[in-house]
Amino acid sequence: MFPKTKNQLCIVHQIRNSCKFVTYKDRKAVCADLKEIYGAVNLEDAEFAKEEFREKWDRKYPNILKSWDRNWSELTIFFEYPPEIRKITDMFDNPTLAYQIGDASRQFD
């Protein structure tokens, strides 16, 4: 129906999935390094951060980047848009906000 539609996978769910593999002791450091990937200014910086993450953590947690690599094209679509648009999409990626919007829209059914 909408042939130009692009599907952006949820970064929050990707991070949660990644953290399933991480010990509690390493979780804070791993999450900080993952933030360098998804918080990058552009796709090139994200790819560089992903490779730095690979060098640091891949030996200990190989399943994390296997998942990121497999989903990379769907995880990085937001880099095609300006930061102002990314901020809006982040807002709608918030599960609580999505629930509130859905709850409010059901009032009109």
Backbone as ProteinMPNN parsed JSONL, in Angstrom:
{"seq_chain_A": "MFPKTKNQLCIVHQIRNSCKFVTYKDRKAVCADLKEIYGAVNLEDAEFAKEEFREKWDRKYPNILKSWDRNWSELTIFFEYPPEIRKITDMFDNPTLAYQIGDASRQFD", "coords_chain_A": {"N_chain_A": [[0.809, -1.186, 0.0], [1.947, 1.244, 0.782], [4.583, 1.841, -0.823], [7.044, 3.146, -0.416], [7.601, 3.038, 2.211], [9.569, 2.731, 5.14], [10.815, 0.602, 7.606], [11.683, 1.158, 10.856], [13.461, -0.435, 13.273], [12.965, -0.88, 16.778], [15.107, 0.778, 18.87], [15.293, 0.697, 21.646], [14.271, -1.845, 22.278], [16.201, -3.372, 21.004], [18.463, -2.762, 22.517], [17.683, -3.732, 25.029], [17.483, -6.448, 24.376], [20.153, -6.908, 23.798], [21.344, -6.562, 26.295], [20.566, -8.792, 27.653], [22.502, -10.658, 27.413], [24.59, -9.847, 28.965], [26.652, -9.659, 31.863], [25.812, -8.499, 35.156], [27.827, -6.956, 36.268], [29.174, -5.882, 34.038], [27.231, -4.479, 32.703], [26.643, -1.651, 32.831], [28.856, -0.443, 31.566], [28.778, -1.691, 29.031], [26.283, -0.795, 28.094], [26.801, 1.95, 27.981], [28.698, 1.979, 25.938], [27.148, 0.97, 23.852], [25.428, 3.098, 23.576], [27.031, 4.931, 22.317], [26.89, 4.002, 19.765], [24.099, 4.102, 18.888], [23.644, 6.716, 19.521], [25.117, 8.236, 17.851], [26.085, 10.877, 15.557], [25.804, 10.549, 12.833], [25.453, 8.007, 10.255], [27.975, 7.006, 9.508], [29.576, 7.587, 11.766], [28.229, 5.999, 13.588], [28.734, 3.447, 12.571], [31.484, 3.377, 12.935], [31.593, 3.513, 15.745], [30.327, 1.121, 16.303], [32.229, -0.704, 15.401], [34.296, -0.13, 17.171], [33.056, -0.983, 19.519], [32.89, -3.669, 18.882], [35.608, -4.425, 18.9], [36.174, -4.102, 21.606], [34.235, -5.633, 23.079], [33.364, -7.94, 21.717], [34.62, -10.429, 21.95], [33.967, -11.267, 24.513], [31.17, -11.027, 24.585], [29.803, -12.172, 22.106], [27.275, -12.501, 20.923], [25.896, -10.122, 21.033], [26.677, -8.219, 18.997], [26.185, -9.817, 16.82], [23.443, -9.798, 16.647], [22.996, -7.01, 16.304], [24.345, -6.623, 13.865], [22.82, -8.26, 12.164], [20.412, -6.887, 12.148], [21.063, -4.368, 11.291], [20.47, -2.656, 9.013], [17.778, -2.044, 9.429], [17.905, -0.886, 11.899], [19.181, 1.498, 11.585], [17.854, 3.345, 10.053], [16.858, 5.757, 10.977], [18.983, 7.525, 10.804], [18.821, 8.668, 8.348], [17.328, 10.89, 8.561], [16.916, 14.328, 9.69], [18.227, 15.648, 12.844], [16.112, 16.863, 14.284], [13.793, 15.529, 13.487], [14.462, 12.971, 14.317], [14.347, 13.289, 17.067], [11.612, 13.568, 17.496], [10.717, 11.042, 16.643], [11.942, 9.503, 18.591], [10.422, 10.219, 20.752], [7.999, 8.97, 20.155], [8.807, 6.401, 20.35], [8.707, 5.769, 22.898], [7.423, 3.566, 25.179], [5.511, 4.068, 27.223], [4.348, 6.488, 26.439], [3.278, 5.661, 23.997], [1.373, 3.839, 24.919], [-0.312, 5.599, 26.321], [-1.246, 7.212, 24.22], [-2.572, 5.281, 22.697], [-4.493, 4.506, 24.581], [-5.926, 6.878, 24.871], [-6.922, 7.146, 22.285], [-8.638, 5.008, 22.128], [-10.816, 5.85, 23.516], [-12.429, 7.083, 21.739], [-13.574, 5.152, 20.218]], "CA_chain_A": [[0.0, 0.0, 0.0], [2.866, 2.376, 0.832], [5.823, 1.198, -1.275], [8.25, 3.847, 0.023], [7.68, 2.931, 3.666], [10.75, 2.103, 5.724], [10.557, 0.174, 8.975], [12.755, 1.358, 11.817], [13.333, -1.281, 14.449], [13.036, -0.157, 18.049], [16.435, 0.756, 19.497], [15.118, 0.292, 23.043], [14.168, -3.304, 22.321], [17.502, -3.913, 20.609], [19.36, -2.629, 23.675], [17.228, -4.704, 26.036], [17.89, -7.759, 23.9], [21.61, -6.982, 23.93], [21.715, -6.644, 27.71], [20.277, -10.135, 28.168], [23.727, -11.454, 27.34], [25.65, -9.164, 29.713], [26.637, -9.809, 33.316], [25.466, -7.27, 35.868], [29.07, -6.2, 36.459], [29.553, -5.194, 32.798], [26.064, -3.883, 32.04], [26.734, -0.194, 32.71], [29.873, -0.133, 30.551], [28.281, -2.137, 27.731], [25.222, 0.134, 27.689], [27.443, 3.223, 27.608], [29.316, 1.789, 24.625], [26.055, 0.864, 22.878], [24.901, 4.453, 23.375], [27.901, 5.566, 21.322], [26.431, 3.571, 18.442], [22.805, 4.671, 18.514], [23.651, 8.156, 19.765], [26.033, 8.872, 16.897], [25.547, 11.981, 14.771], [25.461, 10.072, 11.488], [25.647, 6.578, 10.05], [29.409, 6.681, 9.498], [30.029, 7.572, 13.159], [27.61, 4.827, 14.219], [29.483, 2.269, 12.121], [32.785, 3.434, 13.612], [31.345, 3.154, 17.147], [30.018, -0.312, 16.332], [33.491, -1.435, 15.281], [34.995, 0.022, 18.456], [32.359, -1.885, 20.427], [33.293, -5.027, 18.5], [36.97, -4.651, 19.393], [36.194, -4.132, 23.069], [33.309, -6.553, 23.734], [32.918, -9.084, 20.915], [35.185, -11.688, 22.454], [33.24, -11.652, 25.725], [29.73, -11.074, 24.298], [29.691, -12.2, 20.638], [25.89, -12.479, 20.451], [25.371, -8.758, 20.96], [26.846, -7.641, 17.665], [25.527, -10.661, 15.813], [22.084, -9.265, 16.538], [23.064, -5.671, 15.705], [24.714, -6.776, 12.453], [21.686, -8.846, 11.449], [19.332, -5.892, 12.071], [21.677, -3.053, 11.088], [19.784, -1.787, 8.038], [16.521, -1.595, 10.014], [18.191, -0.109, 13.11], [19.857, 2.762, 11.271], [17.053, 4.165, 9.144], [16.671, 7.1, 11.521], [20.092, 8.397, 10.414], [18.463, 9.323, 7.088], [16.51, 12.059, 8.873], [17.608, 15.33, 10.505], [18.095, 15.443, 14.295], [14.809, 17.303, 14.792], [12.853, 14.435, 13.226], [14.86, 11.864, 15.184], [13.862, 13.572, 18.421], [10.179, 13.264, 17.495], [10.532, 9.593, 16.587], [12.307, 8.994, 19.913], [9.283, 10.446, 21.625], [6.999, 7.958, 19.869], [9.373, 5.103, 20.675], [8.504, 5.626, 24.335], [6.277, 2.668, 25.372], [4.494, 4.692, 28.06], [3.63, 7.442, 25.599], [2.492, 4.898, 23.025], [0.226, 3.313, 25.648], [-1.223, 6.711, 26.606], [-1.885, 7.597, 22.961], [-3.518, 4.214, 22.38], [-5.572, 4.573, 25.555], [-6.733, 8.052, 24.539], [-7.624, 6.931, 21.014], [-9.713, 4.036, 22.355], [-11.972, 6.566, 24.062], [-13.262, 7.533, 20.627], [-14.13, 3.987, 19.51]], "C_chain_A": [[0.861, 1.262, 0.0], [4.265, 1.875, 0.449], [7.104, 1.885, -0.806], [8.447, 3.786, 1.539], [8.963, 2.225, 4.083], [10.422, 1.778, 7.17], [11.798, 0.333, 9.832], [12.504, 0.427, 12.99], [13.554, -0.444, 15.703], [14.421, -0.331, 18.681], [16.335, 0.274, 20.942], [15.045, -1.23, 23.158], [15.486, -3.971, 21.925], [18.482, -3.86, 21.785], [18.976, -3.629, 24.761], [17.64, -6.117, 25.645], [19.4, -7.947, 24.07], [22.022, -7.208, 25.376], [21.39, -8.003, 28.326], [21.542, -10.979, 28.249], [24.819, -10.967, 28.3], [25.515, -9.408, 31.213], [26.345, -8.453, 33.959], [26.685, -6.362, 36.017], [29.441, -5.366, 35.236], [28.432, -4.355, 32.189], [26.193, -2.375, 31.832], [27.726, 0.204, 31.605], [29.407, -0.53, 29.155], [27.211, -1.177, 27.226], [25.785, 1.492, 27.285], [28.077, 3.111, 26.228], [28.265, 1.602, 23.525], [25.473, 2.243, 22.57], [25.748, 5.23, 22.37], [27.467, 5.193, 19.906], [25.139, 4.291, 18.076], [22.72, 6.17, 18.749], [24.557, 8.926, 18.817], [25.314, 9.941, 16.073], [25.084, 11.516, 13.394], [25.807, 8.584, 11.378], [27.122, 6.185, 10.082], [29.961, 6.619, 10.924], [29.458, 6.367, 13.902], [28.368, 3.558, 13.839], [30.859, 2.213, 12.779], [32.624, 3.003, 15.073], [31.036, 1.664, 17.283], [31.303, -1.136, 16.23], [34.345, -1.295, 16.544], [34.387, -0.897, 19.507], [32.798, -3.321, 20.156], [34.685, -5.351, 19.053], [37.006, -4.845, 20.904], [35.406, -5.311, 23.648], [33.014, -7.845, 22.973], [33.455, -10.416, 21.419], [34.392, -12.203, 23.659], [31.748, -11.865, 25.457], [29.486, -11.079, 22.783], [28.259, -12.099, 20.126], [25.317, -11.071, 20.331], [25.486, -8.224, 19.539], [26.33, -8.548, 16.549], [24.114, -10.136, 15.571], [22.077, -7.886, 15.89], [23.403, -5.759, 14.218], [23.537, -7.293, 11.621], [20.587, -7.802, 11.21], [19.806, -4.501, 11.66], [20.893, -2.148, 10.135], [18.455, -1.274, 8.583], [16.726, -0.77, 11.284], [18.705, 1.294, 12.792], [19.086, 3.657, 10.321], [16.927, 5.599, 9.66], [17.82, 8.045, 11.185], [19.825, 9.114, 9.087], [17.713, 10.636, 7.324], [17.293, 13.047, 9.74], [17.353, 15.106, 11.997], [16.731, 15.848, 14.857], [13.753, 16.202, 14.611], [13.179, 13.244, 14.116], [14.328, 12.058, 16.59], [12.372, 13.241, 18.526], [9.959, 11.752, 17.468], [10.945, 8.945, 17.893], [11.136, 9.121, 20.864], [8.231, 9.357, 21.407], [7.512, 6.545, 20.093], [9.199, 4.799, 22.161], [7.275, 4.751, 24.573], [5.165, 3.279, 26.218], [3.668, 5.678, 27.251], [2.756, 6.716, 24.584], [1.241, 4.332, 23.689], [-0.801, 4.422, 25.901], [-1.956, 7.165, 25.344], [-2.926, 6.557, 22.571], [-4.722, 4.251, 23.298], [-6.511, 5.743, 25.214], [-7.523, 7.813, 23.257], [-8.763, 5.928, 21.176], [-10.959, 4.697, 22.92], [-12.937, 6.982, 22.954], [-13.867, 6.378, 19.832], [-15.62, 3.84, 19.77]], "O_chain_A": [[0.551, 2.232, -0.692], [5.049, 1.52, 1.33], [8.161, 1.254, -0.799], [9.358, 4.415, 2.078], [9.385, 1.251, 3.461], [9.82, 2.588, 7.875], [12.834, -0.279, 9.569], [11.453, 0.494, 13.629], [14.246, 0.574, 15.674], [14.843, -1.446, 18.985], [17.196, -0.471, 21.41], [15.68, -1.827, 24.027], [15.837, -5.022, 22.461], [19.236, -4.806, 22.015], [19.837, -4.291, 25.341], [18.093, -6.892, 26.487], [19.859, -9.026, 24.443], [22.952, -7.969, 25.647], [21.886, -8.328, 29.405], [21.635, -11.901, 29.059], [25.861, -11.611, 28.428], [24.415, -9.37, 31.764], [26.601, -7.403, 33.371], [26.575, -5.141, 35.904], [29.966, -4.261, 35.377], [28.671, -3.596, 31.25], [25.878, -1.878, 30.751], [27.441, 1.097, 30.806], [29.619, 0.215, 28.197], [27.229, -0.787, 26.058], [25.292, 2.113, 26.344], [28.001, 4.048, 25.433], [28.473, 2.033, 22.391], [25.073, 2.518, 21.439], [25.234, 6.09, 21.655], [27.653, 5.965, 18.965], [25.084, 5.005, 17.074], [21.818, 6.827, 18.23], [24.74, 10.134, 18.968], [24.093, 9.908, 15.917], [24.1, 12.021, 12.854], [26.378, 7.992, 12.294], [27.473, 5.139, 10.628], [30.722, 5.71, 11.258], [30.131, 5.782, 14.751], [28.613, 2.698, 14.685], [31.341, 1.138, 13.136], [33.425, 2.218, 15.581], [31.435, 1.025, 18.258], [31.441, -2.156, 16.906], [35.036, -2.235, 16.937], [35.106, -1.516, 20.291], [33.045, -4.091, 21.084], [34.903, -6.429, 19.607], [37.777, -5.656, 21.416], [35.857, -5.93, 24.612], [32.452, -8.771, 23.558], [32.772, -11.434, 21.307], [34.174, -13.405, 23.808], [31.132, -12.766, 26.026], [29.008, -10.084, 22.237], [28.045, -11.653, 18.999], [24.35, -10.857, 19.599], [24.486, -7.82, 18.946], [26.068, -8.075, 15.443], [23.657, -10.045, 14.431], [21.246, -7.615, 15.023], [22.813, -5.049, 13.403], [23.293, -6.817, 10.512], [19.912, -7.836, 10.182], [19.021, -3.553, 11.681], [20.68, -0.976, 10.444], [18.04, -0.169, 8.232], [15.828, -0.039, 11.702], [18.663, 2.179, 13.647], [19.634, 4.644, 9.831], [16.894, 6.545, 8.872], [17.648, 9.261, 11.272], [20.53, 10.063, 8.744], [17.492, 11.403, 6.388], [18.224, 12.655, 10.443], [16.38, 14.453, 12.372], [16.25, 15.234, 15.809], [12.921, 15.982, 15.492], [12.273, 12.578, 14.616], [13.904, 11.099, 17.234], [11.926, 12.695, 19.535], [9.105, 11.237, 18.191], [10.362, 7.933, 18.282], [10.888, 8.235, 21.682], [7.635, 8.873, 22.369], [6.739, 5.589, 20.034], [9.509, 3.699, 22.618], [6.172, 5.154, 24.204], [3.989, 3.031, 25.953], [2.442, 5.708, 27.357], [1.618, 7.117, 24.342], [0.165, 4.342, 23.091], [-2.002, 4.219, 25.723], [-3.148, 7.469, 25.392], [-4.034, 6.905, 22.162], [-5.851, 4.052, 22.851], [-7.733, 5.606, 25.264], [-8.675, 8.234, 23.155], [-9.748, 5.989, 20.441], [-12.054, 4.144, 22.807], [-14.121, 7.205, 23.206], [-14.599, 6.609, 18.869], [-16.249, 2.916, 19.255]]}, "name": "protein", "num_of_chains": 1, "seq": "MFPKTKNQLCIVHQIRNSCKFVTYKDRKAVCADLKEIYGAVNLEDAEFAKEEFREKWDRKYPNILKSWDRNWSELTIFFEYPPEIRKITDMFDNPTLAYQIGDASRQFD"}
